[in-house]
Amino acid sequence: LEESASDLNEVIVVAYGTVRKESYTGSASVVNAKNFADRPNTSLQKSLQGAAAGVQVTSTSGQPGSATQVRVRGIGSLNANASPLYVVDGIATTSGDLTQVAQTADVLSALNPNDIESVTILKDAAATAIYGSRGANGVVLITTKQGRNGDTRFNASVTTGRSGQAVQKHDVLNAQEYYKLYFDSYYAQRIAAGLAPAAAATAANASVISRLTQAGAGGTRVNNPFNTITPFVAGGGLAPGATLLYDTDWRDEVLRTGITNDVNVSASGGSEKFKFYTSGGFFNQKGIVIGSDFNPVGLNELDEYFTQTTRLSAIPYVQAKFLNGFTAKAQLGFEYNGLRERQFYNPVHGNGVSVNGRGYRFSREDVTTTYVNTLTYDKSISNHNINVLVGQEAFRNKLDDVYAQATNFAFPGAEELVAASVPNTATSEFTEERFSSFFSRLNYNFNEKYYLSGSFRRDGASQFGSGNKYGNFWSVGGAWRISQEAFFSNVTLINELKLRASYGVTGNNGIGRYAAQGLYELGRNYEGQSGMVYFQLANPELQWEKAKTAEVGIEFSMLNRRLSGELSYYQRGSDGLLFEQPLSRLTGFNTITNNLASMDNNGVEILLNGTPIQTTDFTWNVSFNISSNSNKIKKLTQAEIVDPLDGTKMLRVGEDRYQWYLREYAGIDQADGRPMWYMDDATGNKITTKDYRLAKQYTGLGSALPDFTGGFNNTLSYKNFDLSAFTYFSLGGKSYDLLYAALSHSGISAGQQMSKDVLNA
């Protein structure tokens, strides 16, 4: 992918309209259509990875079609939604993961990347404040392809790709090493107990066989990989005639090279009065794990599980120009997202054994209706140019969920819940969310040199407390095209030079729909009678999270526009972040959700685009972006709080959101092979202990957040042939290798694989 900023005269899509890049006072990154077509991905978010400065994209799992996490300029919230707002052709759309049973599935995966004309990512307050309570975490504007005047044009494309493991496989024990590890341990114990070497070897072999024997629903399984029950002799050598019957590396059995196939056809054309664009496509991705496939219009099956999604959207509008410079536009957005999930754990093995089979069903209907009405006025008087926008927006979303679970199935293959004799759970839920908004924006420039912009929006939302239903959000921005000044006319090296700055306040309404209300839970059983429980305390003062963002930036093009770029510095302070406030137990509640915490993000972004070579037949284009973001918690309800999600991180004032806090490993005691951890003695000195409970409770071991992220793209074009190479990178930041931790156990989990590093213990 390649971020487009090569020409300050280009027209870019912004909130509720378009604008020339040179006159824009905000910060925006544009990714064009060709870049999506060149990379076969299951969703547009994955195609944004490394494509825009300040935008970090990660997959929530390796499952094809899984939900994608996008963060624009850091992390804007501790507990509320921190994802950007997605807007398709002017209408905000549903995004994220709707699944409930098991795997994740991104709603926007149903949007074909080949139908996208461009994506604009709005980043600073001057760009996002007009979206008010939804703009704090950035806005992603998606413009789909439309018909153009002229004869009908047909396009077809076929794309294929390959994928593999991103990291090297861990080096694990083979069957002989695994058996011998246990044998050596038991053999040493028997020798220490006074047995002769031969007797110790016989006893050790018997202990290993016993240790590796497993009893299950299918009977007793003896996991002996050798052709004899005494494969090792005194001293640990292999017995004569002992050979391995099997030595399976299960990673090779379940992993493969992933294959992606993408076929698309489209037709477009039209006249002044009527234009059309229609397309069709086939996308299929086979993940690196056998059985993990993704087809956005089909079923996604893994073992005995499937999820099926349906997405329908329509965005009709009418537009009229009247008088002198007025344009009125009325737009309706309708979106339907349907989801069906089914999961079945069979009664023979796995999670369904203890209950003779377990089945789940989940269905969801997500319906959104949006009305947007705008009036625009454009006027130029001498060297004064003015653009005024006023508008109104109304939004309504309804969710209808049904969930059921049952156990004790008649036999494998009978997976419908009616085949189960024990119904465990059956629930349904209907929720609704509404908001209404009024907004305005003013853009002014003098002689196309000095630019000033301002926006204001007032939002009212149903999910906030009665005392804070409405919120005000605003921004101001300015730009100076230095290259248009008379004193700059003799500078021939630089073609365009613009300085810009902005400041504003945006909001985040990504909280639960009824977070401010006192709630009762119905359906509780009390002595055979249906009852209810008061389980959420009301907070009528609950309000929006707010972000105050300041930015300065410089944009340039030089060398006859062969080199262009941007440099930006921003500071974002997020206040009133939602957090659980501790309460006295006398209230009957442990906590109440309140606007208590604060956090800062600040960073630098650099973008460079260049054309080192350009001839009649050959062109070489280069694009590079890099960004660095610093995150710091400023205020909490207490000095430090263990993250309840996984217990491996801690929220601490003065540090970032994703600091690792773990018990610090000190290695293996060479004398007895037992693991050790660090602890503090009575005087505060660091010593070691073999008792995990005595280890120092939490030790800061670094941050999961990267120091730098970015992307580098090279495109070579010769006549009608293109060759592109794209690299995205993330430098710094520590990850927790959960698999390696599981492979480094002490041997207490018999039958569970171990790392070869245990041989050096």
Summary of the structure (lengths in Angstrom):
residues: 761
radius of gyration: 30.7
end to end distance: 46.3
largest distance: 107.2
contacts: 2415
relative contact order: 0.12
helix: 13%
strand: 53%
